[in-house]
Amino acid sequence: MARKFIALNYITALSLFFLPSQNLFAQTNDASPTIVNQKQTLSENNKNKKAEKTFQIVDITNVSADDPLTAVKTITLAKNVKTIKCDVFIAGGGLGGVAAAQKIWQLNEKVKNTGKLPLRVILSEETDWLGGQATAQGVSALDENYLVESTGCTANYQKLRHAIRNNYKSNHKLTETAAQQKYLNPGTCWVSRLAFEPKVALEEIDTLLTPAFADSSLKVFYRHKLFYAKNRRKIFSFLKNNPVKSVYLANLDTGEQLAVRAKIFIDATECGDLLPLAKLPYTSGVESKDTTGELHAPPYANSDNVQDYTYPFAIELRTGENHTITKPSLYDELLQQGQFSFGKFKMFADSERDTPEGKQKLLPFWTYRRLIDTNNFTGGDYPHDISMINWSSNDVRGKNFIDRPAAEKAKYLAFGKLVSLGFLYWLQTTAPRDDGGIGYPELALCPDIMGTHDGLSKHPYIRESRRALTKYTVVEQDIAASSNQTTRRAKLFNDSTGIGLYPIDIHGHEEIPGAGQASKPFQIPLGSLIPRKYTAVLPACKNIGVTHITNGAYRLHPVEWAIGEAQGALTHYCLIHKATPEQVFNNLLLLRDFQRLLIETGVPIYWFNDISPEHPAFSAAQYLAVANIMPGDKDHLNFHPDKPITHAEVAYALAKLFSLDTDQAVKSCLDCGLFAAQNDQTVDPGKPLNNAELKSIAEHKLFKHIEAAQTLLNLDAANDSSLTRAQFAIWLFTVAQSRPLFGKL
């Protein structure tokens, strides 16, 4: 009887699953935007009722400063929409989306000869440019960390940076001085180690993805905007990991609609547009102190207090010419409100300002985010300097358009364009000149740099998004320097999937002053990438599990890229191994296996400053550090790969590996026979371990069953030759990956 009951219920559930779908969209917002009309139509037998769903969306690239409502488009969900299937759907072609797509292709190549089928990926992007903040959003002077050229980013991000530099070296004539620079910065700007024209990054991103296009594992739908998701019925508890059956895209140029079905959905949109459509819990704006425990969080939450957005633009310096634009509307009002200023900066000259620590030197405004420095080029390719303007004076504050109706969003975006055009007009007519007088009419707007008619970026630079409620939320005390004063790194995470370093940079109203502050080198925990429920919808941009405050450090170029790589790798790992993201999060064996995959494909997950992804011991050092087998020193970021490894360091690593007493690690290793005692029955903790001693350790019964323990030894080295930290790490890492030991890490 029990079996019959179960069978009947299962059949009932299946029959319900195939009933006509209902309207599951319950939230009014700008992503799956406002439902403006819902008409009931009756079928011929007057029994089946279907709702006609109509939405309004904003075509961001076509927002007009003077007539914003022309960018608002009304979409009625078509009855017969073409559906395409894939393994992974990525919404959003910014840095996170590009990194995820490229990572999946990279891992497809890794399993190509194992009999595993390559994953098929579809990526949608509402503009006609991939690259997000580095291209379509105009911020092509990268916001990075001081170790970005070596150990402070992923190998794939570094590959893109190298390609951008090589593009200039291959396609333009450089001066002798510029050609000799190891790390060419075309704009010689002072805010970034690499500034360039957005179209150059666009070219190199396309090149980076070319192999994926060539083997048809990746298809990109440009000018397609996400507007609706068909969700699964709640009755299917066994499908609770993935609430989304399909997502719907609208072609912004033709109005044609497209449905996409996937096994995993990645939300790499700039504002977390898929979160509300998939009915994932999320937050936006400022959280309360009771919620986060953050020192600089206010007593009450404020969802409207999001970071400023900006429309960057590029200008050329054409000395002796007049390129003054027509005065934009609202200019006088904005000027009266004090919107436009250099502060204490000067246009082309150095200046200084008073700080509590004394006088601070200020470099010129013009070179702040300069993209092209004519002094780097010969041959007439660049007769004029080109600078990108992304300054506090064209930031837009107090105009939060998240979860606003489409018409209101369009008006806010138009206002943002007027602010930027107003700042340009101020620079041309009113800005104080270094040589006396006012205005720099010789500054010419460069529409070709941004690829737009109005000269402003195709998409506003977004600093803050909806944020998914995830397994773990990174809070201020995790990364702030003031909360981690006794260590060189920020809080360490056992489930790290990447690294980042940038100050907590808040453009906007700080409800409690001081929220913007220095940070310590931090990690990206897996828990911040996995929603609390529905873990087959993964955030991969500024929408991960951070707060309003910590978003200020996680939103920058290399960190967003690292987030995208981690989510691309997680997606590939889960689909290939038939696991869920939640299982990877909860199972240490799966977690370590996944982290190893990240590391072996050039993703640092632990901060070191002297061991890059190209180093032979990179994987070993990263893995053993995050597993706390060979952790980094709390006082510095060095791994010291070439430094001899001491008995104390070896003892700690072995004690951790075999669950011995780490407080008395040397004694523990002596007691169990891993170390051979000297004549006085002791071992000098500070003495380097030599080759003979490692051979003795490898022959111990704890390693005896592991063939790699013996074959990895340097049999040609003299017995008294000391081992370096890198050599020992490589040996231990390889040995520890055997199944009997792997689960212990």
ABEGO torsion letter per residue (X at the ends): XAAAAAAAAAAAAAAAAABBBBBABABBBAABBBBABBBBBBBAAGABBBBBBBBBBBBAAABBAABAAAABBBBBBBABBBBBBBABBBBEABAAAAAAAAAAAAAAAAAAAAGBBBBBBBBBBABABBGEAABAAGBABBBBBAAAAAAABBAAAAAAAAAAAAAAAAABBBBAAAAABABBBAAGBAABABBBBAAAAAAAAAAAAAAAAAAGABBBBBGBBBABBBBBBAABAAAAABABABBBBBBAAAGBBBBBBBABBBBABAAGAAAAAAGBBBBBEBBBAAAAGBAABBABBBAABBBBBBBBBBBBBBBGBBABBBBBBGAAAAAAAGABBAEABBAABBBBBBBAAEBBBBBBAAAAABABBAAABBGGABABBBBBBBBAAABBBGBBABGBBAAAAAAAAAAAAAAAAAAAAAAAAABBBAAEEBEBAABBBBAAAAGBAAGBBABBBBABBBBBBBABBBBAAAABAAAAAABABBBBBAABAEBBBBBBBBBEBBABBGABBBBBBBBBBAAAABBABGAABBBABAABBBBAAAAAAAABAAAAAAAAAAAAAAAAAAAAAGBBAAAAAABAAAAAAAAAAAAAAGBBABBBAABBAABAAAAAAAAAAAAGABBBBAABABAGAABBBBAAAAAAAAAAAAGBBAABAAAAAAAAGABBBBAAGBBBAABBBBAAAAAAAAABAAAAABAAAAAABBAABBAABBBBAAAAAAAAAAAAABAAAAAAX
